[in-house]
Amino acid sequence: MDLDISVSDFALWISEILRFDLEETEDSFVYKPRFGSSENTTLTLTKEKLEGEIDCLRSYNETSETVLSDDKSYEILVREEGHFHRFLPRSRGDDVVLEVSDPENKITYTLGRPSNQFSLYLIKNAAQYGEPRALSRPTMPSSIMRRVLEEQPCVLELVKKFIAGRLTLKLVSETKKNVSEFDKFSSAFLFNITYNTDTSLVQQRDFDELLRTGRITRSRRSSLDEIDPPRRTYIPDLIHHYQLAVGTENPMLEYISYYHIVEHFFESIFNEALVEKVRNMITHPDFSYKRKKDISSLIKDIGKSIKMRDDSMTFSEQEGLRLTLAKYVDLADLKQKLNDYDDTLVTYYKTSPVSFSSAPVVDLGGDDEELIFKNLAGRIYKNRNSIVHSKESEKSKYTPFRDDKTLVKDVPLIRFISEQVIFATSSVS
């Protein structure tokens, strides 16, 4: 791969991920934790070692942001979904969780912490987004960090414990194989694990999702010492959906959980709007209950808004969504939150429809607020329908994993909207 990046750049990015101070000497990089000043807590990475790993990285191909390969090896980032994480590498000891050999196809499968080259590759990709620190996990408590440093680990080994998405599957073949062949074998191996262990291991295709926690926590109180007691109370159902969304790494479940928060108010807000519409019509000076045409017009307008289905009234969910957004969403605040999270997203929503759902673009910075809410509701609702409906005949439908990279771009939008809804419907305690 074409890698025009200096060894000093990589050293600096590593220090940002570890949250260590960096000093450069003639032949080494010295890393010092910011919580202590004792010399015995420093770690050293020689320039020769780092340059060697970077040179090795250059020999690989950039298959995607989460896949590194050459003609005899293939390493992919994977994530484990579920309540219990049984495949996490141990904090100490061997980085390998599982190793399986296939003599027939002459392939060895290794599940464990990423290789040094893959770690550097993730760091390089995060740096291209301008935020390598967002790749790292929350800071370890100082007491745990001190115990880790007592072992004087290699800096690159320590990095593997900090970066998000700590698990990779590596395939090494005795014969040359192309990317599609490697992809077929890796998918089959992950299916075997899922089938036999009842634990879902899936390929992490969306690099943006790796940066989510780091992006969110940099503008919030990520340190436990900074957490205040609550001064507001919230609707429990909304909190449950929110916790489910934040707790999952699956973009589809995340999106739907945030959507359920907004959906909670569709019916009540729609009914409020309908009552207000009828009240305005019947109290208007032009309306007379004695004129048949006025009554007919009223019935016709109500009929456009609601329909009967199985002896019950139904309404347009998209219209309920639009009304909910108009009532609870502060567009200026939403735009600011998105810019703080990722300053490319507002432009992305303005110029990029959603490919799998044909959801429209929305200009959050436009002057026509009514049009903004209409397009915003259309984008969110079409995404939701594509996720929920998966009939073979459906033209616009979401395919798990394949469309994750696209869907994850719209997750911050629905997340910040759902947070505004939660806050707007809360009560001062």
ROKE-688947 format. One record per residue (C-alpha): x, y, z. Coordinates in pm, whole numbers, padded with zeros to 5 digits, always signed. Example, Ala and Ser with C-alpha at 12.3 -4.5 7.8 and 13.67 -1.06 7.14 Angstrom:
<sites>
+01230-00450+00780+01367-00106+00714
</sites>
This chain:
<sites>
+00000+00000+00000+00108+00357-00060+00187+00484+00288+00347+00827+00289+00340+00870+00668+00640+00933+00891+00733+00723+01190+00693+01036+01406+00331+01074+01295+00251+00720+01401+00430+00775+01733+00221+01087+01799-00106+00910+01712-00016+00628+01949+00040+00879+02230-00306+01029+02165-00470+00688+02185-00287+00593+02504-00329+00944+02646+00043+00941+02729+00292+01225+02698+00547+01169+02422+00916+01250+02416+01137+01178+02117+01503+01087+02150+01759+01013+01881+01661+00648+01847+01339+00604+02047+00997+00735+02146+00935+00756+02519+00579+00738+02650+00487+00859+02997+00142+00825+03158-00010+01157+03253-00133+01036+03592+00218+00985+03735+00567+01129+03716+00783+00836+03828+01047+00738+03574+00973+00369+03616+00630+00417+03460+00769+00519+03120+00759+00293+02814+01001+00305+02524+00940+00220+02160+01248+00220+01939+01227+00393+01607+01376+00084+01443+01092-00132+01579+00818+00108+01470+00974+00165+01127+00993-00212+01078+00623-00254+01155+00532+00033+00920+00742-00117+00640+00562-00446+00694+00226-00266+00674+00326-00124+00334+00341-00479+00194-00035-00527+00248-00331-00419+00037-00602-00180+00158-00904-00398+00090-01131-00177+00302-01104+00036+00615-01148-00275+00829-00975-00537+00611-00603-00585+00547-00480-00849+00303-00220-00981+00065-00229-01288-00160-00174-01531+00130-00332-01359+00430-00650-01176+00517-00725-00998+00847-01067-00854+00926-01210-00667+01221-01492-00855+01393-01731-00771+01673-01912-00997+01916-02279-00925+01967-02481-01037+02264-02501-01001+02640-02194-01211+02719-01857-01165+02553-01692-01505+02557-01429-01435+02293-01260-01133+02447-00882-01178+02473-00749-01203+02824-00591-00886+02959-00276-01085+03021-00109-01367+02836-00171-01502+02488-00343-01273+02238-00490-01575+02057-00845-01673+02155-00899-01949+01900-00686-02110+01630-00819-02366+01381-00635-02531+01092-00800-02654+00774-00553-02896+00604-00790-02956+00311-00802-02590+00205-00461-02519+00360-00589-02228+00568-00525-02140+00933-00788-01930+01112-00678-01722+01411-00917-01524+01629-00762-01281+01875-00611-00939+01920-00511-00758+01600-00163-00792+01458+00075-00497+01496+00021-00411+01130-00357-00417+01165-00340-00196+01476-00129+00059+01287-00370+00034+00995-00668+00122+01216-00473+00409+01368-00382+00540+01025-00746+00525+00911-00867+00702+01225-00605+00972+01172-00738+01029+00821-01069+01119+00987-00869+01364+01199-00937+01191+01527-00710+00897+01621-00803+00944+01988-01165+00859+01908-01044+00508+01826-00941+00441+02185-01146+00292+02463-01228+00492+02779-00926+00553+02998-00832+00278+03244-00850+00369+03613-00506+00478+03727-00472+00183+03968-00528-00067+03687-00299+00122+03455-00019+00111+03711-00054-00267+03740-00043-00301+03363+00267-00083+03337+00446-00281+03606+00483-00556+03347+00663-00311+03115+00460-00415+02811+00559-00333+02455+00394-00007+02351+00235-00175+02048+00095-00452+02267-00053-00191+02501-00213-00012+02206-00406-00330+02121-00576-00313+02461-00684+00046+02404-00815+00052+02051-01182-00007+01985-01274-00323+01799-01006-00530+01966-01086-00859+01794-00974-00970+01447-01000-01288+01245-00685-01364+01047-00669-01619+00768-00329-01742+00651-00321-01959+00339-00041-02179+00208-00157-02102-00146-00245-01773-00309-00605-01659-00287-00792-01350-00398-01000-01126-00173-01334-01280-00269-01207-01628-00181-01078-01510+00154-01408-01332+00219-01604-01649+00147-01392-01858+00386-01398-01594+00662-01779-01562+00643-01816-01940+00660-01586-01960+00964-01776-01687+01149-02102-01869+01072-01959-02192+01217-01868-02011+01538-02211-01850+01565-02393-02177+01489-02198-02390+01735-02151-02147+02024-02474-01944+02002-02254-01636+02006-02272-01396+01716-01941-01292+01565-01976-01064+01264-01741-00867+01046-01710-00502+01149-01751-00325+00815-01838+00025+00930-01530+00215+01045-01738+00514+01154-01897+00303+01425-01555+00236+01578-01515+00607+01641-01862+00657+01790-01780+00627+02160-01472+00847+02133-01663+01114+01944-01951+01114+02191-01746+01114+02510-01514+01398+02408-01804+01644+02443-01961+01482+02749-01867+01383+03103-01694+01055+03031-01505+01058+03361-01695+00899+03648-01563+01171+03879-01757+01432+03679-02099+01265+03695-02361+01478+03878-02685+01359+04040-02987+01387+03807-03190+01705+03818-03460+01581+03584-03670+01265+03559-03747+01094+03230-04014+00870+03082-03894+00514+03166-03991+00360+02830-03778+00615+02648-03479+00547+02872-03507+00173+02811-03500+00220+02434-03211+00464+02467-03008+00226+02681-03070-00055+02433-02951+00167+02148-02633+00282+02323-02556-00069+02445-02556-00233+02103-02293-00228+01830-02550-00331+01569-02644-00022+01360-02984-00168+01267-03089-00228+01629-02939+00104+01729-03135+00295+01465-03467+00123+01542-03425+00174+01918-03372+00548+01874-03667+00556+01633-03891+00396+01898-03818+00692+02127-03958+00935+01873-04238+00697+01775-04364+00694+02135-04542+01028+02077-04677+00983+01723-05036+00906+01814-05081+01165+02090-04922+01445+01889-05114+01350+01575-05440+01351+01771-05354+01689+01924-05290+01831+01578-05612+01684+01443-05820+01822+01732-05665+02164+01683-05734+02148+01310-06101+02061+01369-06133+02330+01638-05992+02592+01401-06228+02488+01125-06547+02485+01329-06469+02815+01501-06376+02994+01179-06623+03269+01078-06674+03102+00740-06794+02776+00896-07158+02704+00974-07290+02377+01114-07615+02457+00931-07450+02438+00587-07421+02085+00450-07116+02170+00238-06927+02294+00546-06996+01969+00732-06899+01767+00424-06575+01961+00390-06495+01894+00756-06559+01521+00714-06345+01515+00400-06050+01684+00573-06071+01445+00868-06093+01153+00627-05767+01256+00464-05592+01238+00799-05729+00912+00937-05842+00579+00794-06039+00286+00928-05870-00054+00944-06014-00355+01124-06264-00139+01315-05990+00091+01441-05861+00426+01328-05514+00455+01179-05309+00757+01083-05006+00841+00875-04697+00749+01078-04480+00970+00861-04707+01264+00937-04695+01171+01307-04316+01170+01280-04312+01510+01110-04536+01661+01377-04324+01510+01656-04005+01648+01504-04162+01991+01461-04274+01993+01824-03961+01870+01999-03657+01920+01773-03446+02235+01788-03282+02246+01444-03002+02483+01545-02908+02263+01840-02933+01949+01626-02701+02099+01367-02452+02203+01636-02452+01855+01794-02388+01696+01456-02103+01936+01380-01945+01867+01718-01968+01494+01650-01856+01497+01286-01837+01821+01088-01899+01639+00757-02243+01502+00843-02460+01810+00784-02322+01836+00430-02360+01460+00386-02732+01474+00471-02775+01769+00235-02612+01598-00063-02644+01221-00011-02970+01026-00030-02965+00686+00143-02889+00421-00119-03067+00120+00035-03387+00307+00127-03404+00584-00136-03447+00824+00157-03427+01189+00049-03165+01448+00129-03234+01708+00396-03078+02052+00424-03064+02116+00798-02928+02464+00733-03207+02570+00499-03441+02863+00553-03770+02677+00506-03828+02506+00842-04145+02335+00725-03958+02179+00432-03673+02072+00659-03908+01881+00890-04087+01726+00593-03764+01598+00439-03622+01499+00777-03931+01290+00849-03911+01139+00501-03546+01038+00544-03597+00884+00888-03920+00706+00797-03788+00554+00474-03482+00425+00658-03708+00272+00922-03929+00102+00661-03631-00043+00477-03499-00191+00801-03832-00333+00917-03965-00465+00583-03752-00726+00406-03984-00891+00154-03812-01023-00154-04029-00796-00368-03929-00485-00173-03713-00259-00389-03585-00053-00098-03473-00279+00182-03186-00294+00425-02948-00590+00406-02769-00657+00737-02393-00601+00737-02382-00509+00367-02565-00179+00428-02418-00110+00773-02161+00131+00635-02440+00344+00487-02683+00317+00777-02424+00410+01038-02396+00755+00880-02759+00825+00972-02739+00689+01327-02604+01016+01480-02896+01205+01325-03164+00987+01484-02964+00963+01810-02941+01337+01868-03307+01376+01772-03409+01108+02022-03204+01278+02294-03383+01606+02229-03717+01424+02259-03612+01265+02590-03503+01600+02734-03806+01790+02604-04048+01542+02764-03864+01519+03097-03962+01683+03426-03757+01881+03676-03705+01659+03979
</sites>
